[in-house]
Amino acid sequence: MFGSRKAIVFDPYRGRRRRSVPAWLLLLMLGIALGIAAVVTVQHKLLPPRLSAADSHALRESFTKADAERERLLHERDSLQQQLDKTNAEARKRDTALGAAQGAAERARADLAALLATLPPDPRAAQNAVEVRIGRFTARRGSLDYEVVLTRRKAAKPLAGVMQIVVAGASAGGKPTTLTMEPVILSVEGHEIVSGSMRLPDDFTPRQTTVQVLDRPAGRSLGRRVLNVEGPSA
């Protein structure tokens, strides 16, 4: 019973087994490391570089300026649109006024055509290219006011010429006198109303006028009519 004895060695870690790291954990950590490396590589090679603090500040300032410029342009656009709307409204108003004026002019032309149709014909209408339909001459001290209506048959283009007025009357002492006025340049298409005033000597008393339409000064006669002067001269 006590014949053999064995030495007993004291081991504090006796009974504990060494455990190794699981393979799945190693693989997980390796995958995480590879993922981080891939992200860093992509950021450096493919993505834009990261901005520094100064670059970020400059970018914010640029954005602020661009936004302010955009607001200014929007304000200018709204202002220009208002001006455009105002201009269009004024243009429409002018168009309306123009249309009314054109309508009034058309009515006036129609009234004038109707009035001309009632005027007495020129006694020499068959011989004249231009008819002197009617005329009014009013004597004043030192002047003679006139208004003459001329007509002609429809033609392809207006007829250019002059109107020559010869005034017959008496000067001081009753001496018969004839005055030839300066020719009035005119162009007659369908009708022409010629009016004005001519200077006369203060001592001249006009009584009668001869209205002549010529193709040029001292040229061929296109129409002629004798008309009396209204009103005494003082």
PyMOL commands that set and color helices and strands:
alter all, ss='L'
color gray80, all
select helices_A, chain A and resi 23-45+53-118+172-174
alter helices_A, ss='H'
color red, helices_A
select strands_A, chain A and resi 131-140+143-151+159-170+176-180+184-188+191-199+205-214+221-230
alter strands_A, ss='S'
color yellow, strands_A
deselect
rebuild
show_as cartoon
